[in-house]
Amino acid sequence: LWTMRQFAGFGTPEDTNKRFKYLLEHGQTGLSTAFDMPSLMGYDPDHAKSKGEVGREGVSVATLDDMERLFADIDQSAVTTSMTINCSATVAFSMYFALAKKRGLSFDKIGGTIQNDMLKEFIAQKEWISPPAPSVKLVCDVIEFCANSAPKFNPVSISGYHIREAGATAVQELAFTLADGLAYVDHCVGRGMNIDSFAPQLSFFFDVHNDFFEEIAKFRAARRIWATIIKNKYGAKAAKSMMLRTHAQTAGVSLTAQQPVNNVARVALQALAAVLGGVQSLHTNSMDETLSLPTENAVKVALRTQQLIAEESGVTNVIDPLGGSYYIEKLTDDIEREALEYIRKIDEMGGMLRSVEAGYPQKEIAEAAYQFQLRVEKNEEVIVGVNKYQDESEQEIPILHIDFSAEKNQIEKCKTYKNSRDKKKWEIAINSIRSACVENRNVIEPLIDGVLVGVTLGEVSDIYREVFGVYTDPGNI
């Protein structure tokens, strides 16, 4: 499966839908949708905090109507959809399944992945609504629902990508990501779920950075650690429970605004490392993403990079082609040992949830980022075109500009949608969602019923704020 960014931010859901249709016509069966900042933070387009951001970084999805327009003429049972959203992931997930229900599709036919990884938000990306404990509860509500009703859907993409982008080392990325995954496993097992009932649906998402051999070894070490812990600590019996299935994305943080065409070469090397490391799915960044959302031509070059590796290089003809190399094996052993030491420390602190609340991984990443920047400024770490091999004249490339009319149109659609709802059904649904939160029950079924009668993403997020509270980063107090 070749995954692509869904051209998020190119305008309205209708614009995005055109590109979905194009991909389907050309044999694409895996679609990926990234949401805009208001959706990611739990606000509807008509909220004051959304001003200037609607549809700018991704597609705006606040209502079931938005989701329906986004997937117009696309058979959800014939594609897999990956959704990049976290603190409001339960709502986007419920809208996707509510749409399937409205279309008469059986949930067990619906495949895809939702990121839904809140622990990494507190560690690195910083997009949240409520504190860590209730946020983990909501993540695991999705895991439980999928285990019971949607066996083809991956309920969480446990993400090291954002941890690495925040400045973590390869070892820290690996250790903190796996520790996040183990925290979700602990929570689900604590609910009485059998490890083999949900572990096969857990998926991962890692960064691919510049150190070619280190990245290959990182993926190899990740599989070793995950399989060993899931088998030995949790008693998994199914082989699929022990598999670490991962998507990877080339390192956005490694892209430079200076000499942006150089980013094509960076991305190619990173993508090759990911393939040699054994990832199942890959996204290649576009060369212009430090300057704007990618242009169509830049996206095409990124896609062709993957296709050249797949079709012309021959590296896909053998599994683990560097296995047995002295250097790769030693690197794999070293990374595994160092990552396990981090995991041991986290266990001693009471697990990843307690460690995040104490700010431990955040501090480790901040120190690593600081040390890296010091090396760059001392020219001990070379960034081509930035602190070495600079050009007198800067390269100029076309960049994407988004029309602000998309925001105005989306705000009007949202207001019209809210005014057209059956108020009595809406009130019943809102109270049902609130009761599920207060009573610590799984929220997904009430959410599916709620969005079907018009409850919006922002309204559900407001319930989370009301019942679970609003989180403030201890480092920013």
C-alpha positions in Angstrom: 0.0 0.0 0.0 1.4 3.4 -1.0 0.1 6.0 1.4 -0.2 9.6 0.4 -1.1 12.8 2.2 -4.6 13.6 1.0 -3.6 17.0 -0.3 -5.0 18.4 2.9 -5.5 22.2 2.9 -6.0 22.5 -0.8 -9.3 24.0 0.1 -12.8 22.7 0.9 -13.8 19.0 1.4 -15.1 19.1 -2.2 -11.6 19.9 -3.4 -10.2 17.1 -1.3 -12.9 14.8 -2.6 -11.8 15.4 -6.2 -8.3 14.1 -5.4 -9.7 11.1 -3.5 -11.7 10.2 -6.7 -8.5 10.7 -8.8 -6.6 8.3 -6.5 -9.4 5.7 -6.7 -9.5 5.9 -10.5 -5.8 5.2 -10.5 -6.0 2.1 -8.3 -5.4 3.7 -4.9 -7.2 1.8 -2.1 -5.6 3.6 0.9 -6.6 7.1 1.6 -5.3 9.5 4.3 -7.0 12.6 5.7 -5.3 15.2 7.8 -7.6 17.6 9.7 -7.2 21.3 10.2 -6.1 22.9 13.4 -9.6 23.8 14.8 -10.7 20.2 14.2 -7.5 18.9 15.9 -8.1 21.1 18.9 -11.8 20.4 19.3 -13.4 23.6 17.9 -16.1 24.1 15.2 -15.3 26.5 12.3 -17.7 29.1 13.8 -15.8 29.3 17.1 -13.9 32.5 17.8 -10.7 30.5 18.4 -10.9 29.0 14.8 -10.6 32.3 13.1 -7.9 32.3 10.4 -7.2 28.6 10.7 -10.2 26.8 9.1 -9.0 24.6 6.3 -5.5 26.0 6.4 -3.5 23.0 7.5 -5.9 20.2 6.6 -9.5 19.5 5.9 -12.2 21.0 8.2 -14.5 18.3 9.6 -16.9 19.4 12.3 -20.2 17.7 11.3 -21.5 14.5 9.9 -22.4 16.5 6.8 -18.7 17.4 6.3 -17.7 13.8 6.6 -20.4 12.8 4.1 -19.2 15.4 1.6 -15.6 14.3 2.1 -16.5 10.7 1.2 -19.1 11.3 -1.4 -19.1 8.5 -4.0 -16.4 6.7 -2.1 -17.3 3.2 -0.9 -16.0 3.0 2.7 -16.0 -0.8 2.5 -13.7 -0.7 -0.6 -11.0 1.5 0.8 -8.9 1.9 4.0 -8.8 5.4 5.4 -6.1 6.8 7.7 -7.2 9.8 9.9 -4.6 12.1 11.5 -6.4 13.4 14.6 -5.9 12.9 18.3 -7.7 14.8 21.2 -10.9 14.9 19.1 -10.3 11.5 17.5 -13.2 9.8 19.1 -15.5 12.2 17.3 -14.0 11.9 13.9 -13.9 8.1 14.3 -17.6 8.1 15.3 -18.5 10.3 12.3 -16.8 7.9 10.0 -18.7 4.9 11.4 -21.9 6.9 11.6 -21.6 7.6 7.9 -21.1 3.8 7.3 -24.2 3.1 9.4 -26.2 5.7 7.5 -25.1 4.0 4.2 -26.1 0.5 5.5 -22.5 -0.8 5.7 -21.5 -3.4 8.3 -18.9 -2.1 10.7 -16.9 -5.3 10.3 -16.3 -4.4 6.7 -14.8 -1.0 7.5 -11.0 -0.8 7.4 -8.5 2.0 8.2 -6.5 3.6 11.0 -7.0 6.6 13.3 -4.0 8.2 15.0 -5.7 8.7 18.3 -2.4 8.6 20.3 -2.9 11.1 23.2 0.2 10.2 25.2 2.5 11.4 22.4 0.5 14.6 22.4 1.5 15.4 26.0 5.0 14.4 25.3 5.6 16.2 22.0 2.9 17.6 19.8 0.9 19.5 22.4 -2.6 19.2 21.0 -5.0 18.3 23.8 -8.2 19.0 25.5 -8.3 17.1 28.8 -5.6 15.8 31.2 -3.6 12.6 30.5 -5.7 10.0 32.5 -9.1 10.7 30.8 -7.4 11.1 27.5 -5.9 7.6 27.7 -9.4 6.4 28.7 -10.9 7.8 25.5 -8.1 6.3 23.4 -8.9 2.9 24.9 -12.6 3.4 24.3 -11.8 3.3 20.6 -9.6 0.2 21.0 -12.3 -1.6 22.8 -15.0 -0.7 20.3 -12.8 -1.9 17.4 -12.0 -5.1 19.2 -15.7 -5.8 19.6 -17.2 -4.4 16.4 -14.6 -3.3 13.8 -11.9 -5.9 13.5 -10.4 -4.4 10.3 -9.9 -1.0 11.8 -6.7 0.0 13.6 -7.9 2.1 16.6 -4.6 3.8 17.4 -1.4 4.6 15.6 1.1 4.8 18.4 3.3 7.6 17.1 7.0 8.2 17.5 7.0 10.6 14.6 6.0 13.7 16.6 8.4 12.7 19.4 11.3 12.6 17.0 10.2 15.9 15.3 10.2 17.5 18.8 14.0 16.8 19.0 14.2 13.2 20.4 17.1 10.9 19.5 16.4 7.7 17.7 16.6 5.7 21.0 14.2 8.1 22.7 11.8 8.0 19.9 11.8 4.2 20.0 11.6 3.9 23.8 8.9 6.5 24.4 6.7 5.2 21.6 6.8 1.6 22.7 6.2 2.8 26.3 3.1 4.7 25.1 1.9 1.5 23.4 2.5 -0.5 26.6 0.5 2.0 28.6 -2.5 1.5 26.3 -2.1 -2.2 26.6 -2.0 -2.0 30.4 -5.2 0.1 30.4 -7.1 -2.3 28.1 -5.9 -5.3 30.1 -7.1 -3.5 33.2 -10.6 -3.3 31.6 -10.6 -7.1 31.4 -9.7 -7.3 27.7 -7.6 -10.3 26.6 -4.4 -9.2 24.9 -5.1 -11.3 21.8 -8.4 -9.6 21.4 -6.9 -6.2 20.6 -3.1 -6.3 20.2 -3.4 -7.4 16.5 -5.1 -4.1 15.7 -2.5 -1.9 17.3 -0.4 0.0 14.8 2.7 2.3 15.0 4.0 5.4 13.2 7.7 6.3 13.2 9.9 9.0 11.9 12.7 8.3 9.4 15.6 10.6 10.0 19.0 11.3 8.3 21.3 8.7 9.9 20.8 6.0 7.3 22.0 2.9 9.2 20.7 4.1 12.6 17.2 4.3 11.2 17.3 0.8 9.7 18.5 -0.6 13.0 15.8 1.4 14.9 13.0 -0.4 13.0 14.7 -3.8 13.6 15.0 -3.2 17.3 11.4 -2.0 17.5 10.1 -5.3 16.3 12.3 -7.3 18.7 11.3 -5.3 21.8 7.6 -5.2 21.0 7.3 -9.0 20.2 9.3 -9.9 23.3 7.3 -7.8 25.8 3.9 -8.6 24.4 4.7 -12.3 24.5 6.5 -12.6 27.8 4.8 -9.9 29.9 1.3 -10.1 28.6 1.1 -13.7 27.6 0.0 -13.2 24.0 -0.5 -16.4 22.1 -1.4 -15.1 18.6 1.5 -14.3 16.3 -0.3 -11.2 15.0 -0.4 -9.8 18.6 3.4 -9.8 18.6 3.8 -8.1 15.2 4.9 -4.5 15.2 3.1 -3.1 12.1 4.3 0.3 11.3 3.8 3.3 9.0 6.7 5.6 8.6 7.1 9.2 7.3 10.3 10.9 6.3 11.5 13.5 8.7 9.8 16.9 8.3 12.2 18.4 10.8 15.1 17.6 8.5 13.7 19.6 5.6 15.3 23.0 5.0 13.9 26.2 3.7 17.4 27.0 2.3 18.0 25.2 -1.0 14.7 23.3 -0.8 15.4 21.1 -3.8 18.0 19.4 -1.6 15.0 18.0 0.3 14.3 15.6 -2.6 17.6 13.8 -1.9 17.0 13.8 1.8 13.6 12.3 1.4 14.9 9.6 -1.0 17.6 8.5 1.4 15.2 8.4 4.4 12.6 6.5 2.4 15.2 3.9 1.3 16.2 3.5 5.0 12.5 2.9 5.9 12.1 0.2 3.2 15.3 -1.5 4.2 14.2 -1.3 7.9 11.0 -3.2 7.0 8.1 -0.7 7.3 4.7 -1.8 6.0 3.6 1.7 4.9 5.4 4.9 3.9 4.8 8.6 3.4 7.4 10.7 1.6 7.4 14.4 2.4 7.4 17.1 -0.3 10.4 19.3 -0.8 8.4 22.6 -0.2 6.8 21.7 3.1 9.0 24.1 5.1 7.5 26.9 3.1 3.9 26.0 2.7 1.5 23.1 2.2 2.9 21.1 -0.7 2.1 22.0 -4.3 0.8 19.3 -6.7 4.1 19.0 -8.5 6.1 18.6 -5.2 3.6 15.9 -4.0 4.1 14.1 -7.3 7.9 14.1 -6.9 7.5 12.7 -3.4 5.2 10.0 -4.7 7.6 9.1 -7.6 10.4 8.8 -5.0 8.5 5.9 -3.4 7.7 4.4 -6.8 11.3 4.5 -8.0 12.4 2.7 -4.8 9.6 0.1 -5.3 9.8 -0.5 -9.0 13.4 0.2 -10.0 15.8 -0.3 -7.1 15.2 -4.0 -6.4 15.4 -3.5 -2.6 11.9 -4.8 -2.2 12.8 -8.3 -3.5 14.2 -9.5 -0.1 13.1 -9.2 3.5 15.6 -7.6 5.9 18.4 -7.4 3.2 20.9 -6.0 5.7 20.3 -8.7 8.3 23.7 -10.3 9.3 25.7 -7.2 8.6 28.1 -6.7 11.5 27.4 -3.0 11.7 23.6 -3.3 11.4 23.4 -6.1 14.0 25.6 -4.2 16.5 23.5 -1.0 16.0 20.3 -3.0 16.5 21.6 -4.5 19.7 22.8 -1.1 21.0 19.5 0.6 20.2 17.5 -2.2 21.8 19.6 -2.1 25.0 19.4 1.6 25.3 15.7 1.8 24.6 15.0 -1.0 27.1 16.8 1.0 29.7 14.5 3.9 29.2 11.5 1.6 29.4 12.8 0.2 32.7 13.1 3.7 34.1 9.5 4.5 33.0 8.3 1.3 34.6 10.0 2.3 37.9 8.1 5.6 37.8 4.8 3.7 37.6 4.4 3.5 33.8 4.2 6.0 31.0 1.1 7.8 32.2 2.8 8.7 35.5 6.0 9.5 33.7 4.2 12.0 31.4 2.4 13.6 34.3 5.8 14.0 36.0 7.3 15.5 32.8 10.1 13.0 32.4 10.0 12.2 28.6 9.3 15.9 27.9 12.5 16.9 29.8 14.6 14.2 28.1 13.5 15.4 24.6 14.0 19.0 25.4 17.6 18.3 26.5 18.3 16.2 23.4 16.9 19.0 21.1 19.0 21.6 22.9 22.2 19.5 22.5 21.5 19.0 18.8 21.1 22.7 18.3 24.3 23.4 20.1 26.1 21.0 17.7 24.6 22.7 14.7 25.7 26.1 15.9 29.2 24.8 16.5 29.3 23.2 13.1 29.7 19.8 14.7 26.5 18.7 13.0 26.3 19.5 9.3 23.1 20.6 7.6 23.8 21.0 3.9 22.8 24.5 2.7 22.4 25.8 6.2 25.7 25.8 8.0 27.8 24.4 5.2 27.7 24.7 1.3 25.5 27.8 1.5 24.6 29.5 -1.8 24.9 33.2 -2.3 21.6 33.3 -4.2 18.6 31.6 -2.7 16.6 29.1 -4.7 13.0 30.1 -5.4 10.3 27.5 -5.9 6.6 27.8 -6.4 4.6 27.6 -3.2 0.9 27.0 -2.5 -1.5 29.8 -1.5 -4.9 29.0 0.0 -7.9 31.2 -0.7 -9.5 32.5 2.5 -12.9 32.1 1.0 -12.7 28.4 2.0 -13.0 29.4 5.6 -15.9 31.7 5.1 -17.8 29.0 3.2 -17.1 26.4 5.9 -18.3 28.7 8.7 -21.6 29.3 6.9 -22.1 25.6 6.3 -21.5 24.9 10.0 -24.0 27.6 11.1 -26.6 26.4 8.6 -26.1 22.8 9.8 -26.6 23.7 13.5 -29.8 25.7 12.7 -31.3 22.8 10.8 -31.1 20.2 13.6 -33.9 18.6 15.5 -33.3 20.3 18.9 -35.0 17.6 21.0 -33.0 14.8 19.5 -29.9 16.9 19.8 -30.5 17.5 23.5 -31.1 13.8 24.2 -27.9 12.9 22.4 -25.9 15.5 24.2 -27.1 14.3 27.6 -26.4 10.7 26.6 -22.8 11.6 25.7 -22.3 13.5 28.9 -23.7 10.6 31.0 -21.3 8.2 29.4 -18.4 10.5 30.3 -19.6 11.1 33.9 -20.2 7.4 34.4 -16.9 6.3 32.9 -18.6 4.2 30.2 -17.4 3.7 26.6 -18.4 6.8 24.7 -18.3 5.5 21.1 -21.8 4.2 20.7 -23.4 7.4 22.2 -21.1 9.4 20.0 -22.2 7.5 16.8 -25.8 8.0 17.8 -25.1 11.7 18.6 -23.4 12.7 15.4 -26.2 11.0 13.4 -28.7 13.6 14.9 -26.3 16.6 14.5 -23.9 16.8 17.4 -20.7 18.5 16.2 -17.1 17.9 17.0 -16.8 21.1 19.0 -19.9 20.3 21.1 -18.5 16.9 22.1 -15.1 18.5 22.9 -17.0 21.0 25.1 -18.4 18.0 27.0 -14.9 16.7 27.5 -13.8 20.1 28.8 -16.8 20.2 31.1 -16.5 16.6 32.5 -12.8 15.8 32.3 -11.4 19.3 32.7 -8.9 21.2 30.6 -5.2 20.4 30.7 -2.4 22.8 31.2 1.2 21.8 30.5 3.1 21.8 33.8 6.1 23.3 32.0 4.0 26.3 31.0 2.6 27.2 34.4 
